[in-house]
Amino acid sequence: MGLRGKIIGLFFICFGLMALLAMTILRNNLAAGFLAIEHKQAADQMQQLTRSLNNELDRLNQVAYDWAAWDDVYEYVRHPSPEFAQHQFAPSALKEIDIRLFVVLDEHGKSVFSEAINLKTGQAESPAMFDATLDNIKKVASLNTAVTEKTCGIDLTTAGPILVCWKPIRKSDLSGEPRGTVVIGRMLSKELLNKIRLQSNIEFDLTPLPVHDDATVIAAGSKSSDIETGHIEFSQSNAGVLNGQLSNIVGQPVLQIQLQFPNDVSRRGEELTWKVVRVLMLVTILAGLALLASVHVLIIRRLRKMDMDLSSIWRNGRWAGRLDAPPYKDELNDLSHSINRMLALIRKQVVMLESIALTDPLTQIANRRAFDERIEVEMSLHRRNQTPLSLLIIDVDFFKRYNDQYGHPAGDEILKAVGNLLSVIACRPSDLPARIGGEEFAVILPLTDLAGATHVAELLTSKLAELKLPHEDSPISGLITLCIGVAVAGDEEISAFVQRADKAMYNAKQTGRNRICVLT
């Protein structure tokens, strides 16, 4: 059987089985995949909503800290003054910052000042509706700090859900022992919830849950001051609802979040599945018919032409290679012999070609390509092993003037001299001197800190001075001089590291040339 018959037979066997398997997988699993995507998006929205609630809690936490770290409040707890409270804790002032509850407790947990503000009227009212919340705060505050470090949270009161924070009262410099606690609360009002909906573009509802007393909840409470969503599950009765629970400051579930999310992803996924199945079946049929008609023109004839081309290249000695001969007597068998002759030649040329590709033909040191490859390897070793790595960027001062004065052949000799000097000085096996531009060179110095790199740079300038290469048109010296930029690798990208060394070199140019500049 020829290659054409084998290809046609294998196509119908393999492609037919693949098409059947693909249709089965699409039908059975793609819908589940789209549903998972839909659920993942909903879970991400729930996390985003939780972050929005925590942002509000963080703002309240900062307000509580400002009150608690005020020297006047510290003195007020020690010596309560009605005039101070009337002036500083006035309902109008608390209404300005949207505070619903404001309580000052002494160091024994007794109330020194307690007031609830009606945010609509701006008048004080009885704080009794928040007594249960204050009791919860006292329970949490009485625990050892090894058990809990909560100082903020959410609670459910008769007036609705409230965000509360409590902070120990200290001096502004944090000296001395705490003298009590400041408690502030901000209602999780409809206005605040609408603000969160608008900012997050998420539709949700909060529903109170029945609260059951549980003495063990406090000990199991979270050490975090963040609001966390627990017991997350998708509604069985409503495909577009994700339910979660918010716990109060003692760990009791008090609010249920019902997040509404669009569920058109799975529906569109089902439609797409059937479209893909139909297209796949059509493509299989058309591909089989097209392959049957075109395999000779597009494959067999081209392979024969390729065999003649490869044979010609082999005779001219340009290609090399080796392929395993196919076990069957067909056109590929003849092709493999031709390619094998080419591969035999490449074995003799590959080492030489690699050397030429990585060497600067003028200075016979590494070129820019070799530099780029080596700096990537050395930066990888630097990150993994935390070993020092230094880089020198070197530029010949006023090289264009030298070419204009002495001619380009003389300029080439200068570049050769600099390249040879770099090879002598950066002589460790791991060092890499390279020519990376016209008159620009670089030296990669692995396992070298700033002091070592600076020493190499100074040695380079001194050895160059000993050569006394004349440069009569140099404004700064009668000899060839260098600008050298030094940088030591840090936790950064390769490009940033090289740019830092390059910038150090340019700083050397701008500050007078014939000098070494370090940029850390």
N, C-alpha and C positions, 0 to 999 in steps of 0.2 A: 504493500500500500504506500502510495506517495504521500508527501507532506500535506498536499491539499486535502486528501481524504482524511488524514489523521486530524487536521485542524477542524474540519467540519464536524467530524464525529465527536471530538472532545468538546467542541463548543456546545453542541446540543445536549450532551450529557451533563457537563459541568454547569453551564449557564441555566439549563432547565432546572437542575437541583437547587442552584442558588436562588433562582426566581421563586421557586416553591417555598424554600425556607424563609426567604425575605418576606413573602406575603404572609406566611404564618406568624412570623415575629411581629410584623407591623400590626396585624390584626389583633394579636393577643396582648402586646406589650406597649404599643405606642400610646394607646388611650391612658394606660396607667402612668406613662411618662408625662403626658400633658397634665394629668391630674396632680402629679407630684410637683410639677412646675407651679401650678396654680396654688397648691398648698404652701410651697416654699415662699412664693411672693406674699401670701397672707401672713406667714410666720414672720417674714421680714418687716411687714407693716406693723405687726404686733410689737416687735422689738423697737421699731421707730417710735411708736406711740409711747412705749415705756420710757424711752429716752426723753421724749418731750415732757412727760410727767416729772422725770428726774431733773430736767432743766429748771422747771418751776421750783422744785424742792431745793435745788442748789441756790437759786436766788434768795429763797426764804432763809436758807442756812446762813448766807452771808449777812442778811439783816440781823439774824439772831446773834451772830458773832459780834457784829458792831455794837449791839446793845450790851452784851455780856462783858466786853473788853473795854468798858468805859469807867474811868476812875470815879465819876460822880455816882454811877449806879452802885459801884463797890461801896462807897461811903454811905449811900442811901440805905443799903441793907443793914449796915452796922448801926446807923442812926436814922431810922425812918423819919421823913419830913413830909407832912401833908402838902406844904407849899411846893416842894420839889416835884412831888408826884403830880400835883395839879398842873404844874407848868410843863414838865417834860413828858408826862404820860397822858396829856390831854386827848380826848376823843378825836378832836379835829386833826391833831398831828398824826394819830394812828390811822385815821381814815385816809389821810394823804398817801400813805404807803400801803393801803389795802390790807391792813391788819384787822382781823376779826376778833382775835383773842390775844390778850396780853396779861401775863402773870409773872410776878416776881416772888420766888420762894426763898426763905432763908436756908441756912445750912442744915437745919433739921427738917426741911420739907414743909414748913408751915408757910402759909400765904402771907406775904407782906403787902402785896398789891395785886388785885385781881379785877379785871374789867373786860367785858365783851362790848364790842362796838357794832351798832346797827349801821352798816355801810350805806344804806339808803338815806337815813335821816342824819347820820353822823353823831347820834346820841348814844350814851352808855346804857347798857341794859344788864340784867342779871347774868352772870357767867355760869349759873347752875347747870345749864344745858351741856356744859363742857366738863362737868365733874368726873364723868367716867373716863374721859380722855386724860385728865390730870392724874387720876388714879393709875391709869396704865403707864403714864410717864414716870410716876414715882416708883412703880414696880420695876420698870426697866432700869431707872437710875440707881435703884438700890442693889442691883446685881453687881457682882465682881466684874471688873473690866476684862478679865480673862474669858468671861462668858459672853459678854456683848459690849460693843462699842457704839451702839445705835444712839444717835443724837437727833435724828430726823425720821419722819415717816408719815404715814397716812392713817386716819382713823375715821370711824363713822359715828356721828353725833345725831342728836334729835334734830339739829338744824341742817344736817346733810354731811357729806364727806368733807373732811378738812385736812389740809397739809399742816403739820406741826413740826417745830424744831425747838430744842432746848439746849442751852449752853451753860456751863458753869461760869459764875460771875468771878472775874479776875481783874486785877489791875491791868492797865493797858500794856505794861511791860512784862506781864505774865508772872510777876513776882508775888510772893505770898500764897497762902492757902486759899482755895475757893471759898467764897462767903455765901453761896447760894446758887440759884438757878434762874435764868430768864427763859420763859416759855412764850413763844409766839405762834399764832395760828392764822392761816389764810384759807378761806373757804374754797373748795373745788367747785366754784359756782358755774352756772350755765354760761356766763360770759367768758370765764376762763376756759371752759371746755370748748366753746365755739372758737375761741382764739387758737386752741390746739388743733381743732379740726381744720381751720383755715390754713394754718402754717404747714401742717403735715399732709393736707389733702386726703385725709383718712376719715371714713364715716364709722362712728362707733357710738355705743351707748353704755352708761354705767348704771348697774342695777344693784341695790343693797341686798346683801345676803343675811339670813338669820344668824345671829352671833350666839355661840354657846360658850359658857364659861369653861375654861380648861386651864388648870393650874400648871400643867406641864408645858404649855405652849411657850411661855416666856423663856424657860431654860433651853428650848429648842430654837429660839429666835435667831434670826440672821445677825451676823456681826457687821453687816453692811448697812450704811445709811441710805442705800438706794432703794427705790421701789422696784420690786421684781414681780413679774407675772408668773404665777404658778398654775398648775393643773390645766394646761392648755389642751383643748380638744376641739375638733371640728364637729359642728352640729350634725346629728344624724337626720333631723327633720328638715333642716334648711341647708341646702348645699352651699350657700354663699355666706355662711356665718362661722366665725372662729371665736370660741369662748375661752376666756381666761379669768383667773381670780387674782385679786389684790388683797394682801394681808395687812392687818393693822400693825401698830408698833409693838404689840406683844405676840405677833405671829398668827392671829386668828383671821381666817378669810372673812372679809367684810363687804367686798364689792366684786361684782362680776362684770367683766368687759365683754361686750358683744361687738365684734368687729365685722362689718359688712364688706365683702370684697367681691369683685365681678367674677362670675364663673363661666365666662364664655370661652376660656382657653380650652377646656376639655371638649366643649361642643365643636369648636373649630378644629380641634385635633382629630375628632372622629371623622369630620368631613374630609380633612386632609389625608387621613389614612386611606379612605376609599379612593380618593383621587390618585394617590401614589400607587395603590394596587392596580388600578386600571392602566395607568401609564406604564407601570412595570411590565404588565402582561403585553401591552402593545409594543413596547420597546423590544421585548424578547422575540416576538414574532417577526418584527421588521428587521431586527439585527440578524436573525438567522437567515432570512431571505437575502439580505444584502451581502452577508458573508459568503453564502453559497455562490453568488454571482461574481463576487469581486476578489475572492481569495487568490485566484491565479494572477490577476492583474496587479493587485496591491501587495502580495507577499512573495509568491514564487518568483515572478520575474524580477522583482527588486532584489531578492536574495542572490539570484544568479548574477545580476549586475554588480552587486556588492562583492561577490567572489572575484570577479574580474578586476574590480578596482583595487581590492586588497592585494591581489597578486601583483598588480602593477606597482603598488607602493612598496611591496616587499622587494621587488627587483631593484627599485631605486634606493633602498636602504633607509627609509624614513620612519616606518612604524615597527612596532614589536608587540608580542603578546602570546598567550597560550590559552586554548580552550580544550576542554575534554571533548573527545569525539563522541557524538551521539551513537548509541548502540544500534541504530537502525540505518539501513542503506538508503538514505534520501539526500536531498539537497543540502541539509545542514551538515552532513558528514563531509562533503567537499569544502563547505565554507569553513569548518573548524580547522582543517589542515592549513588553509591560507592564513587564518588569523594566528595560528600557532607559530608560523614562520615570522610574523610581525612581532610577536611577543618575545621571541628569542633576541631580537635586536634591541628592544627597549631595556633589557636587563643591563646591557653595556652602556646605555646612554643616561639612565635615570639619575645615577649619582652625579655625573658631570652636569646635567641640566639643573639639578637641585642646587649644586654649588654655585653655578653661574647665576641662578635666579636670586640667590641670597647675598651675593657679593657685589660691592661697588667696583666697577671695572677700573676706575682711575686710582683709587687709594688702596684697593685690595683689602678693605675691611668690610664689615657688614653694611648692607644698604638699608633703605627705609623699610622694605618688606620684612627683612630679618629683624629689624628693631621692633616693628609692630608685633610680630609673632612672639619675640622673647619677652617684651614688656607685659604681654597678656599672661604668659606662663609665670613670670616672677611675681606679678601682682596676686595671682591665685595662690602661690606658695606663701606670700606675705600674709594674706588673709587667713589661710588655714593654719599656719604655724606661728603666726604672730612674731615673725622675724623681721629685723630692720631691712629696709630697701631704700636705696638712694639713687638719684638721677642727676646727671650733669647735662645741661644744654650749653653748647659752646658755639660761639660765632667769631669768625675772624674779623678784626676791626678794619674798617675802611678797605674791604677787599675789592670793591669796584674801582676805587682809586688806584689800587695796586695794579689791577688789570689794565687800566688806562695808561699807567705810567710805564709798566714793564712788558705788557702784552699777555695774552691768554696762556701761551705755553708756560711762561714764568709763573702765572697764577696757578696753573695745574701742578707745578712743582711744589708750590707752597702747600697746596691741599694734600699732596702726597706726604710732605714732611710732617704736617699736623697729624695725618692718619697714622704714619709710622710711629710718631711720638705717643699717640694714644695707645697703640698696640703694646708699646714697651711699658708704659706706666700701668695701664689696666690689663695686667698680665695674668691674673688668676683665671683658672678654667671657667669660673662662673661669671666673670666680667664680660661685658660686651661693648666694645667701642664701635660706633656706627656713624656713617655719613648719612644724614637724613635730609639734606637740602644742598643747595649750591655750595655755600661756604659755611654751612651749619652742620655741627657734629653733636653726638650724644654719647654718653657713657652710662650704661646700666651697672649699678654696683650692688649686687645682692649681699645680704649679711653685713651691711655697712651702715653705721649710724651717721648722724650729722657731723660729728668730729672727724670720722674717717673720710667722709665724702669731701669735707673742706680740705683735709690734708691732701687728698688726691688732686683737687683743683689747684691748691697752692704748688704742689709738686709739678703739675703740668705747666703752670706759668713760669716757674723757675727754670725748668728744663728748656722751655721754648726760648727764654731769655739767653740761656747759655748758647743756643744755636746762632744767635745774633743775625737773624734773617733781616736784611735791610728793607726799609719801606720809607723812602725819602719824602713821599707825599702824605704821610700820616700826620695829622695835626697834633697828635699827643706824644708821638715818639718817632725816632728814626728807625725803629725796628718793627717787625710783625708782632702784634699783641692780640690778646683774646678777651672777649667778654664771656664770663662763665656764670650761669645760673644754677643754683644748688637747691634741691628739694628732697625731703624725706617723706616717704609714702605714709599716709594715714588711712583712716577709714573712709575711703572715697573711691570714685570711679577712676578708671584708667585715664580717661580724657582729662579729668580734673587734675590728676597728678601731673600729667605731662604739661598741661597748660600752666600749672603753678611753677614748674621749673622753667618753662619758656618765659613766663612773666618775670621771673627773677633775672633771666638773662637780659631781657629788655630794660629792666631797672638798672642793670649794670651799664647798658648803653646810655641811658638817659642821665646817669650820674657821672659821666665822664669817660667811660670805657676803660679798657686795660685794668679790669678789676673783677672781683668775685662778689656776687650778691646771693644771699640766702633768703628764701621765702618759705616760712613755716606755715 
